[in-house]
Amino acid sequence: ERNWKWAGEVAERKAKAKEEAAAARQTAVERSEEERNAPVQAASDEAPAAEQACVANQGGREDAEIAEDRGEQEDEEAKAIREREEAERHREEQLARERAALKAREEADRRAKEEAARRAKREADRKAREMASRKEREEADRRSREEAEREVELVVRGPRDEEGGPSVTLDARGGWSMSEVRRALARRVGRPGVLEHGRLVRRHADGSFVSLRDGERVSAIGPEEQIILMNASLVVNPQRADVAEEDYRRAEAERVQPGSGGRSVVASTAKAKVEPAQPDTVEVTIRSIHTGRCHSLSVPPEATAIEIKEQLAEGLGRPEVLEKKLLRRNGDSSGYSSLADDEVCGNKRQLFIMGVDLEPLPGSPFAAPAKPPPTPPRKTDLADVFPIGLVLRTTRSTLLREGEELTSEKLQDVEKGQRCVVRGHGAGKRVKVELLPELGVVGWLTAATKAGEALVQRTTEEWPTTPSTQHREPELVMVTVATATAGSTGDWVEIFVQDDTSLGEVKEALSKKLKRPEVLQRGRFVQRRGTASFGGLRDDERLGDRRDLL
C-alpha cells in the first residue's frame, strides 16, 4: 500500500510538471510571437522589457528542462517500482502454484487412499461372498450326496387301477435318474421292451399324468405321487433267466425318441457322417504275365516288395518266388519296370511277375480245400430256431404273403420292427406268423435271404399259441405327437389314451389338450415312408402299438 501511494504521488507530480512545462513552453511561444510582431522603432525603448522577457523565456526553458529531467527520473523510478511489483507478483503466483500443486498432491493422495480402502473393502466383500457361496455349494453338494445315497423304496405300477394289478418295488436311491430306474425295472421283470418302449409317468393326486424325463431324479418325486409304467408290461417274464445282457443293451439302443414319429436313437444317428478310417490292409493283385493267373493278397499299406513276395511264396508253397522280381506297368503302357526288394508297395494295387508258376501246390494255403458233400436242409431246423409261440421282430421292411409260396398274393407291407408271433413253419426259410398286437392278420414271411441276412430276430416275449386267449382289457398308454416338418428336433406333446382308440379319437384328445380346434379340423396323422417322405393314416385306423405319431 505504501508503494502504491508513493507511486500515485509520483504520477501526480509528473503530471503536474508536464502541465507546467507545457504552460511555460506555451508562454515562451506567445512571447516570441509578440516580439516578432512588435514595431522595430519600439525596440530601443523596450530593450529592458525584452531583456526581461528573454530572461523570463530563458528561465522558462530551464524550468521546462528541469521538469522534463524530473519527469524522466520519476518515470525511471516508476518503472523500477513496476518491475519490483511484477517480480513480487510473479513470486506470489509461483507460491500460489506451488501451494495449488501441494494441495493437488494431497488431494490425489487422499483419493488414492480412499480408492485403496474401497478396493480392499470390495476384495474383502468378494472373498466373503466366495466363501459363503463355497459353503453353500459344499452344503448343497453334501445334501445332494446324502439325497443321492439315500435309499428309497420306489413302487412302479401299471396304468390300471384295479386291486392286485402288476407292480414292482425297487430298492432305488435318490440320485437315480429315470433311465437308471428303467434299466433296473427291465432287468427285474426280465423284459427288454421296458427299455425300448416303456415310458415312466407320474400320477398326481387329482388323477392327471405327467411324463418323467430321462434326466429327472428319484428325489424329485413327491410322496403323494405315483410312478406309472406305460407302453410296456410289468408282468414278470417267466423266461427272464434266458434273457441275455446284449438284449437289454440292444433294446436301449433302439429306444424310440419322443416326438420322432417312431424313429429310434440308432436310426436318428445313422445319418451322421463318419470319416472313413485308414484301412489296416490293402488288397494287392499279383498277376502272371505269361499265364494270366493271379492271386490277391491282403498286405499292410507300407509293405515292401520282398514282404509281398514272402507272403506269395508261403501261400503258393513255392520258394522260387523269392528269386523273381515284382513288376509294375509303366505309365505310358509301353512295358514294365521292376520293383526293388525294399521298395514300398504304397498305392500300387496290381503287380506282375514272370518266370514262376502261380499254381498253388497241393497242401499250400492257397490250394482249394476239398468241399464236403452238401447236407440237405432239415425242415425241423427252422422249427428249432423259431418255435411256435415265439414272438419275432422284423429287422427290415419285408412282405407278408397269403401263402407259403413266394408267388402267392401279397397281403401287406411289413415295416421294420414289426412284432409277430410264430404260428407255423414251411419249406426252406418260410415261416407262418400272426402280426401283433392286433391279432387276425396271418401270413408268411421269409426268415432270411439267400445271402444269409436275417429278416427276423427273436425276442424274449412269448405269446399263447391260440388267438382265442388273446382277449384283454384296453390299457392306458402314453402317446407322443410331433409335427412332421419339425422332425425329431421339434417340440412334442404327450397325451394319455386307451390303446384301443382310433386315430381320430387321438386327434380329438390332442385338439382338446392344445385348445386348438384346427388340429381336429385340418390336422392329419402321417407315417414315414423313407427318410423324407410320408404316408397318410386314416382317422378310423386303430392306435394299435403306435406310441409316437407325426
C-alpha positions in Angstrom: 0.0 0.0 0.0 2.8 2.4 0.8 4.4 1.7 -2.6 1.1 2.2 -4.4 0.6 5.5 -2.5 4.1 6.7 -3.3 3.7 5.7 -7.0 0.4 7.7 -7.1 2.1 10.8 -5.7 4.9 10.4 -8.2 2.5 10.1 -11.0 0.6 13.3 -9.8 3.8 15.3 -9.6 4.9 14.1 -13.0 1.6 15.1 -14.5 1.8 18.5 -12.8 5.4 19.0 -14.0 4.3 18.1 -17.5 1.5 20.6 -17.3 3.8 23.4 -16.0 6.4 22.6 -18.7 3.7 22.8 -21.3 2.4 26.1 -19.9 5.9 27.5 -19.9 6.6 26.5 -23.4 3.3 28.0 -24.5 4.1 31.2 -22.7 7.5 31.3 -24.4 6.0 30.8 -27.8 3.5 33.5 -27.2 6.1 35.9 -26.1 8.3 35.1 -29.2 5.4 35.9 -31.4 4.7 39.2 -29.6 8.3 40.2 -30.1 8.3 39.4 -33.8 5.2 41.4 -34.3 6.3 44.4 -32.2 7.5 47.5 -34.2 11.1 48.0 -34.8 11.0 51.6 -33.6 10.0 50.5 -30.1 12.9 48.1 -29.9 15.3 50.5 -28.2 12.6 51.8 -25.9 11.6 48.3 -24.9 15.0 46.9 -24.5 14.8 46.5 -20.8 11.4 44.7 -21.3 12.9 42.5 -24.0 15.8 41.6 -21.8 13.4 40.8 -19.0 11.3 38.7 -21.4 14.4 36.9 -22.7 15.5 36.3 -19.2 12.0 35.0 -18.4 12.0 32.9 -21.5 15.3 31.5 -20.6 14.1 30.8 -17.1 11.0 29.1 -18.5 13.2 26.8 -20.7 15.4 25.9 -17.8 12.3 25.2 -15.7 11.0 23.0 -18.6 14.2 21.1 -18.8 14.3 20.6 -15.1 10.7 19.5 -15.1 11.5 17.1 -18.0 14.5 15.7 -16.2 12.5 15.3 -13.1 9.7 13.5 -15.2 12.3 11.1 -16.7 13.7 10.4 -13.3 10.2 9.8 -12.0 9.5 7.6 -15.0 12.6 5.5 -14.2 11.5 5.3 -10.6 8.0 4.3 -11.6 9.4 1.7 -14.0 11.6 0.3 -11.2 8.6 0.2 -8.9 6.6 -1.6 -11.6 9.4 -4.1 -12.1 9.6 -4.8 -8.4 5.8 -5.1 -8.3 5.9 -7.5 -11.3 8.6 -9.6 -9.7 6.7 -9.7 -6.4 3.5 -10.7 -8.4 5.5 -13.5 -10.1 6.8 -14.7 -6.8 3.3 -14.7 -5.4 1.9 -16.5 -8.4 4.7 -19.1 -8.1 3.9 -19.5 -4.4 0.2 -19.9 -5.3 1.1 -22.5 -8.0 3.2 -24.4 -5.5 0.5 -24.3 -2.9 -2.0 -25.5 -5.5 0.3 -28.3 -6.6 0.8 -29.3 -3.0 -2.9 -29.2 -2.4 -3.5 -31.3 -5.6 -0.9 -33.9 -4.4 -2.5 -34.0 -1.0 -6.0 -34.4 -2.7 -4.6 -37.2 -5.0 -3.0 -39.0 -2.1 -6.3 -38.7 -0.2 -8.3 -40.1 -3.2 -5.7 -42.9 -3.7 -6.0 -43.9 -0.1 -9.8 -43.8 -0.3 -9.7 -45.9 -3.5 -7.3 -48.4 -1.9 -9.6 -48.6 1.0 -12.6 -49.2 -1.3 -10.7 -51.8 -3.3 -9.7 -53.6 -0.1 -13.3 -53.5 1.1 -14.6 -54.8 -2.3 -11.9 -57.6 -2.2 -12.9 -58.5 1.3 -16.6 -58.5 0.4 -15.8 -60.6 -2.7 -13.8 -63.1 -0.6 -16.6 -63.2 1.9 -19.2 -63.8 -0.8 -17.0 -66.5 -2.4 -16.6 -68.1 1.0 -20.3 -68.0 1.6 -21.0 -69.3 -1.9 -18.5 -72.1 -1.5 -20.0 -73.0 1.8 -23.5 -73.0 0.2 -22.2 -75.2 -2.7 -20.5 -77.6 -0.3 -23.7 -77.7 1.8 -25.8 -78.3 -1.4 -23.3 -80.9 -2.6 -23.4 -82.6 0.8 -27.2 -82.6 0.8 -27.2 -83.8 -2.8 -24.8 -86.6 -2.0 -26.9 -87.6 1.0 -30.1 -87.4 -1.1 -28.4 -89.4 -3.9 -27.2 -92.0 -1.5 -30.5 -92.2 0.4 -32.3 -95.4 -0.1 -35.8 -95.1 -1.5 -38.4 -97.8 -1.8 -39.8 -96.9 -5.3 -43.0 -98.6 -6.3 -43.8 -98.7 -10.0 -47.3 -99.6 -11.0 -49.1 -100.4 -14.2 -51.6 -98.0 -15.7 -54.7 -99.9 -14.4 -56.2 -99.0 -11.0 -57.6 -102.4 -10.1 -56.6 -104.1 -6.9 -53.8 -106.7 -7.3 -52.6 -105.1 -10.5 -48.9 -105.6 -11.5 -46.5 -103.5 -9.5 -42.7 -103.7 -8.9 -40.9 -102.4 -5.8 -37.3 -101.3 -6.4 -34.7 -100.5 -3.8 -33.6 -97.3 -5.5 -31.5 -94.4 -4.5 -32.5 -90.7 -4.5 -29.8 -89.9 -7.1 -31.1 -92.4 -9.7 -32.3 -90.9 -13.0 -35.4 -92.3 -14.7 -33.1 -94.0 -17.2 -31.5 -95.9 -14.3 -34.9 -96.8 -13.0 -35.9 -98.2 -16.3 -32.8 -100.3 -16.5 -33.3 -101.7 -13.1 -37.0 -102.3 -13.8 -36.4 -104.0 -17.1 -33.9 -106.5 -15.5 -36.2 -107.1 -12.5 -39.1 -108.2 -14.7 -36.9 -109.7 -17.5 -38.4 -107.6 -20.3 -36.1 -105.5 -22.6 -39.2 -103.9 -24.0 -39.3 -101.7 -20.9 -36.1 -100.1 -22.2 -37.3 -99.9 -25.8 -40.9 -98.7 -25.4 -41.6 -98.0 -21.7 -42.5 -94.6 -20.5 -42.4 -93.6 -16.9 -45.0 -91.1 -15.8 -46.2 -89.6 -12.5 -49.8 -89.6 -11.5 -50.9 -86.7 -9.3 -53.5 -86.8 -6.6 -56.1 -85.4 -9.0 -55.5 -88.3 -11.4 -53.6 -86.4 -14.0 -50.5 -87.7 -15.7 -47.1 -86.1 -16.5 -44.3 -87.9 -18.1 -40.9 -88.1 -16.4 -37.9 -87.1 -18.5 -34.8 -89.4 -18.6 -32.7 -86.9 -16.6 -35.2 -86.4 -13.7 -34.1 -87.8 -10.3 -36.0 -90.1 -8.0 -35.5 -87.5 -5.2 -37.8 -85.1 -7.1 -40.8 -87.4 -6.9 -43.3 -86.3 -4.2 -44.6 -88.6 -1.5 -48.1 -88.4 -2.8 -47.2 -89.0 -6.5 -47.4 -92.5 -8.0 -45.0 -93.8 -10.6 -46.7 -95.5 -13.6 -45.0 -97.5 -16.3 -46.8 -97.2 -19.7 -46.3 -98.7 -23.1 -44.7 -101.8 -21.6 -45.7 -104.8 -19.4 -44.8 -105.1 -15.8 -45.6 -108.8 -15.6 -42.5 -110.8 -14.8 -41.2 -112.8 -17.8 -41.1 -116.5 -16.8 -38.1 -116.9 -19.1 -36.2 -113.9 -17.8 -33.2 -116.1 -16.9 -32.7 -116.7 -20.6 -32.6 -113.0 -21.5 -29.1 -112.0 -22.3 -27.5 -108.7 -21.3 -27.0 -108.0 -25.0 -30.8 -108.0 -25.4 -31.1 -105.2 -22.8 -28.3 -103.1 -24.4 -29.8 -103.6 -27.9 -33.3 -102.6 -26.7 -31.9 -99.4 -25.0 -30.0 -98.6 -28.2 -33.2 -99.0 -30.3 -35.3 -96.9 -27.9 -37.7 -94.6 -29.7 -37.2 -90.9 -29.2 -40.3 -89.0 -28.1 -41.6 -86.8 -30.9 -39.6 -88.6 -33.6 -42.6 -90.5 -35.1 -41.2 -93.9 -34.1 -37.6 -93.3 -35.0 -35.1 -94.9 -32.7 -31.9 -93.5 -31.4 -29.9 -95.8 -33.7 -31.9 -94.7 -36.7 -31.6 -91.0 -35.9 -27.9 -91.2 -35.6 -27.4 -93.4 -38.7 -27.2 -90.2 -40.9 -24.2 -88.9 -39.0 -21.2 -88.7 -41.3 -18.3 -90.8 -40.2 -14.9 -90.2 -41.6 -13.6 -93.4 -43.3 -10.8 -94.9 -41.2 -7.5 -95.6 -42.7 -7.5 -99.3 -43.7 -5.2 -101.6 -41.9 -4.6 -103.7 -45.0 -4.9 -103.2 -48.8 -5.6 -105.8 -51.4 -2.8 -106.3 -54.0 -3.3 -108.5 -57.0 -0.2 -110.4 -58.3 -0.7 -111.5 -62.0 1.5 -113.8 -64.1 2.4 -112.1 -67.4 2.6 -115.4 -69.3 -0.4 -117.4 -67.9 -2.6 -114.6 -66.7 -3.2 -116.4 -63.4 -3.5 -114.1 -60.4 -3.7 -114.1 -56.7 -5.0 -111.4 -54.3 -3.0 -110.7 -51.1 -4.0 -108.6 -48.1 -0.9 -106.6 -47.0 -0.3 -103.5 -44.9 0.0 -100.3 -47.0 3.6 -99.9 -46.0 4.6 -103.5 -47.1 7.7 -103.8 -49.2 8.2 -105.9 -52.4 10.1 -108.6 -50.5 7.4 -108.9 -47.9 4.8 -109.3 -50.6 6.9 -112.0 -52.3 7.4 -113.8 -49.0 3.6 -113.9 -48.4 3.0 -115.0 -52.0 5.7 -117.8 -51.8 4.2 -119.0 -48.5 0.7 -119.1 -49.9 1.7 -120.9 -53.1 4.2 -123.2 -51.4 6.8 -122.1 -54.0 10.1 -120.7 -52.5 11.3 -119.8 -56.0 9.0 -116.8 -56.0 11.6 -115.1 -53.7 14.2 -115.2 -56.5 11.9 -113.3 -59.0 11.2 -109.6 -59.4 7.9 -108.0 -59.0 7.0 -105.7 -61.9 4.7 -102.7 -62.3 3.3 -101.4 -65.5 4.8 -98.2 -66.8 2.6 -95.1 -67.0 2.6 -94.9 -70.8 1.7 -98.7 -71.0 4.9 -99.3 -73.0 6.3 -102.0 -70.8 7.1 -103.0 -67.2 9.6 -101.8 -64.6 10.9 -104.0 -61.7 10.5 -103.1 -58.1 13.4 -103.2 -55.7 13.0 -105.6 -52.7 13.0 -102.7 -50.2 10.6 -100.5 -52.3 7.2 -99.9 -50.5 4.1 -101.0 -52.2 2.2 -97.8 -51.4 -0.8 -97.2 -53.6 0.1 -99.9 -56.1 -2.8 -102.3 -56.3 -1.8 -104.5 -59.2 1.7 -106.0 -59.7 3.1 -108.5 -62.2 5.6 -111.4 -62.1 7.2 -113.6 -64.7 9.2 -116.8 -64.7 7.3 -118.6 -62.0 4.1 -120.7 -61.9 1.4 -119.2 -59.8 -0.5 -122.5 -59.5 -0.6 -123.3 -55.7 1.0 -126.7 -54.7 -1.3 -129.2 -53.0 -1.5 -128.7 -49.3 -0.4 -125.0 -49.6 -2.6 -122.3 -48.0 -3.8 -121.1 -51.4 -4.8 -124.6 -52.5 -8.5 -125.1 -52.6 -9.7 -127.5 -49.9 -11.9 -130.4 -50.8 -15.6 -129.4 -50.5 -17.7 -131.7 -48.2 -20.9 -133.1 -49.8 -23.8 -130.7 -49.0 -26.2 -131.8 -46.4 -29.8 -131.4 -47.3 -31.6 -128.9 -45.1 -33.9 -130.3 -42.5 -37.4 -128.8 -42.1 -37.0 -129.1 -38.3 -34.1 -126.6 -38.3 -36.4 -123.6 -38.6 -38.7 -125.0 -36.0 -35.8 -125.4 -33.6 -34.8 -121.8 -34.1 -38.2 -120.2 -34.2 -40.6 -122.5 -32.2 -44.4 -121.9 -32.4 -45.5 -119.2 -29.9 -42.2 -117.3 -30.1 -42.5 -113.6 -30.7 -40.3 -112.3 -33.6 -39.4 -108.8 -34.7 -38.6 -107.9 -38.3 -35.1 -106.4 -38.9 -36.0 -104.6 -42.0 -39.0 -103.9 -44.3 -40.4 -107.1 -46.0 -43.6 -108.6 -47.4 -46.3 -110.6 -45.8 -47.8 -113.1 -48.3 -51.0 -115.1 -48.2 -49.4 -118.4 -48.9 -46.2 -120.2 -48.4 -45.1 -119.8 -52.0 -43.3 -116.7 -52.9 -45.6 -116.2 -55.9 -48.7 -116.1 -53.6 -50.7 -112.9 -53.2 -49.2 -110.1 -51.1 -51.2 -109.3 -48.0 -49.4 -106.1 -46.9 -46.0 -104.4 -46.4 -44.4 -105.1 -43.0 -42.3 -102.3 -41.6 -39.0 -102.7 -39.7 -39.6 -103.6 -36.0 -43.0 -105.2 -36.6 -43.7 -107.8 -33.9 -45.3 -111.1 -34.9 -45.9 -114.5 -33.3 -44.9 -117.8 -34.9 -47.8 -119.9 -36.0 -46.2 -122.5 -38.2 -43.2 -123.5 -40.5 -42.9 -124.1 -44.2 -40.2 -125.3 -46.6 -36.9 -123.6 -46.7 -36.9 -120.4 -44.7 -40.6 -119.6 -44.8 -42.4 -119.1 -41.5 -46.1 -118.6 -40.8 -46.7 -115.6 -38.5 -49.6 -113.6 -37.0 -49.0 -109.8 -36.6 -49.1 -108.2 -33.2 -50.5 -106.5 -31.2 -53.9 -106.7 -33.1 -54.3 -110.4 -34.0 -56.1 -111.6 -37.0 -53.6 -110.9 -39.8 -51.9 -114.2 -40.6 -49.4 -114.7 -43.4 -46.0 -116.0 -44.4 -42.6 -114.3 -44.1 -39.1 -115.3 -45.2 -36.8 -115.7 -42.2 -33.6 -115.0 -44.0 -32.3 -114.0 -47.5 -30.3 -116.3 -49.7 -27.1 -114.4 -48.7 -27.8 -115.4 -45.1 -29.1 -112.0 -43.9 -31.7 -112.4 -41.1 -35.0 -110.7 -41.8 -36.5 -111.6 -38.4 -34.9 -111.9 -34.9 -36.0 -113.5 -31.7 -37.4 -111.6 -28.8 -37.8 -112.6 -25.2 -41.6 -112.3 -25.3 -43.9 -115.3 -25.6 -47.5 -115.4 -26.9 -50.2 -118.0 -26.4 -50.4 -120.5 -29.3 -54.1 -119.8 -30.0 -55.6 -116.4 -30.8 -58.7 -117.1 -28.7 -56.7 -116.5 -25.4 -55.6 -113.1 -26.6 -58.6 -111.1 -25.4 -57.6 -108.4 -22.9 -58.9 -105.2 -21.5 -57.9 -101.9 -23.1 -54.9 -100.3 -21.4 -54.0 -96.6 -20.8 -50.9 -95.7 -22.9 -48.8 -92.6 -23.4 -48.6 -91.3 -27.0 -46.2 -88.5 -28.1 -47.2 -86.3 -31.1 -44.8 -84.0 -33.0 -45.2 -82.1 -36.3 -43.8 -84.0 -39.3 -42.0 -80.9 -40.6 -40.0 -80.4 -37.3 -38.8 -83.9 -37.2 -37.0 -85.2 -34.1 -35.8 -81.8 -33.1 -39.2 -80.1 -32.8 -41.4 -79.8 -29.8 -43.7 -82.7 -28.9 -46.9 -83.2 -26.9 -47.8 -86.1 -24.7 -51.4 -87.4 -24.4 -52.8 -90.4 -22.5 -55.4 -92.5 -24.2 -56.6 -96.1 -24.3 -54.7 -98.3 -26.7 -57.9 -99.4 -28.5 -58.9 -95.9 -29.5 -58.9 -94.8 -33.1 -56.5 -92.2 -34.5 -59.5 -89.8 -34.9 -60.1 -90.0 -31.2 -56.4 -89.5 -30.5 -56.5 -86.3 -32.7 -59.6 -85.1 -30.8 -57.7 -85.6 -27.5 -54.8 -83.7 -28.9 -57.0 -80.8 -30.1 -58.6 -80.6 -26.6 -55.2 -80.5 -24.8 -53.8 -77.9 -27.1 -57.1 -76.0 -27.2 -56.8 -75.6 -31.0 -59.9 -76.7 -32.9 -58.0 -76.5 -36.2 -56.0 -79.6 -35.2 -59.1 -81.6 -35.3 -60.4 -79.9 -38.5 -57.3 -79.8 -40.6 -54.7 -82.0 -38.9 -53.7 -85.4 -40.3 -51.6 -88.1 -38.9 -48.8 -89.4 -41.2 -46.1 -92.1 -41.0 -42.7 -92.1 -42.5 -42.1 -93.7 -45.9 -38.4 -93.3 -46.1 -36.1 -90.5 -45.0 -38.0 -87.6 -46.4 -41.5 -88.8 -47.5 -44.7 -89.5 -45.5 -47.8 -91.5 -46.0 -51.2 -90.6 -44.5 -53.1 -92.5 -41.8 -56.9 -92.8 -41.8 -58.8 -91.5 -38.8 -60.7 -94.8 -38.5 -57.5 -96.8 -38.0 -56.8 -98.1 -34.5 -53.9 -96.8 -32.5 -52.6 -100.3 -32.0 -48.9 -100.4 -31.0 -48.2 -96.9 -32.3 -46.9 -94.7 -29.5 -45.1 -91.9 -31.4 -47.1 -90.1 -34.0 -46.5 -87.3 -36.5 
